[in-house]
């Protein structure tokens, strides 16, 4: 019995351990901070919001409720499944079980991430290549190394491309 319990715990922990080595660990973002993002940036109802490392889908749900098209990228299959379930009632909401590095953000009006400092230089290069003119990037807690911040709230840095 204890062997089975141990195997179940190990199986459940593998996705979280995988992310530690190939991305950032899952840390939920405060809902009040997510809501502030949509008060800070100007978006139209047809806007596309992309969340890189979307976790449990909190940002995606808030954006979908506001009527935006949303796409999340998550490599943890457990968090991906949670997001998929949470987004099932929104027609313009998708969450992909994929690395954020494979995400095409060229059509996004807003890209969001909560990513560790060590990945920000690589992400900055990706954004400079792919982001369209007048689009926004919002980074929770951690800053891009070389791009000027256009607005800052308590926990979020905003950039305009």
N, C-alpha and C positions, 0 to 999 in steps of 0.2 A: 504494500500500500504506500509506504513512504517513498519507494523507488518511483512509482507512478506519479506521485505528487511532485517529486523532484524533477522528473522529466517534463511535466506540464509547466512548472515554473521556469525551467530552462528554455523550453520552447517559446514561452511568452516573452522571455527576456531577450532572446536573440535579436529581434528587430531593433530593440532599444540599444543594444550593444553595438550592432552594426552601424547605427547612425553616429555613435560616438567616434568611430574611426573614419567614417566616410562623409560626415556632415556635422551638424550641430545637434547636441542632445535636445530632446523635447522639453521645453519650458513654456508653459502657457502664458499668453499675453493677457494683460488685464483688459477686461471688456471696456472699461471706461476709456482706456487709451485707444482702443480700436475705434470706438465711436468718435473720438476726437479727430481721428484721421479724416473722416468724411465731413467733418465741419471745417477742416483746414484747407482741403484741396477742392477745386471747382471741377465737377464732373457733370456730364449730361446723362440722361437716362439710358443712352445707348453706349455708355462707356464700358470698356473692358478693364476689369480689375484682375490682376494676377498675383497670387501669393506663392512665393518661392519658399518651400518648406512649410506647407500649410498646416501641419500638425493635425489637430482635431477639427479644423475647419471653422474656428470661431470667426475669423475675419470674413471668410467666404459667406457664412450665414448672414452676418450683418450687412454685407454688400448686396447679397441676393435679396434680402428683405427691402432694400432701398431701390430695387429694380435694375441693378447693374448686371451685366454679364460677368460671370466670374469663372476663373480657372485656377485650381490649386495644383501644386506639384508636391508630392510627398513620397519619400522612399520607405518609410516605415509602414508595412502592410496593415498593422493593427490600427494605426492612426488614419491611414487611408480609408479603411473600412468604416471607422467611426465617422469620418467626413462624408463618405458616400451615403451613409444612412441619414446623417443630418441634412444633407442637401437634396434628398430624393424628391422633395415636393417643389423644387425650383427648376423650371424648364431651362433656364439660361445659366445653370450652374454645373460645373464639371470639376472633378478632382481626378488627377492622373497619378497612377502608381509609377512614378518616374523621378529621376534625379532632376533637381532644379537646374543643373548645368545643361541639360538637354532642352530646357524650356525655350520656346521662341517668344520673346517678349516684345517683338517689333510692332505688334498691333495694340499693345496695352496703353491705356490712358493713365493707369496707376499700377505700379509694381510695389509690392510690400515684401519685406523679409525681416526676420529676427535671426540674425546670423552672427556667429562668433567673429571677433576681430581678425583672426588669422585668415579667414576666407574673403574678407572685404576687398583686398586689392584685386583678386581674381574676378570677383563680382563686378567691381568697378570697370574693368576692361570689357567684360561682357555687355554691361549696360551702355558704355560709350559706343560700342559697335551697333547694338540692336535697338536702343530706345529711339522712338520717333520724336520729332520736334514738338515741344510744348507738353510733353508727358511728364508725369511725376514719379518720383521714387521716394518711398518712405521706409526708413530703416529704424527699427525698434532698438534702442539702447546704443548700438554700435554705429560708428560713422564710416563713411567712405573716406579713404585717405587723402584724395587729391581734389575732390570736387567741392565747390563752395555750397554750404548749406543756405537755403533760401528762407527757411523757417524752422523753428525748433519749439517743441512743446516739452513738457517735463521729461518724457521718455523717448520721444520720436524726433528724428532728424528728417527734414524734407529737402528734396533736390528737384530742380526742374531742368529738363533736357531740351 
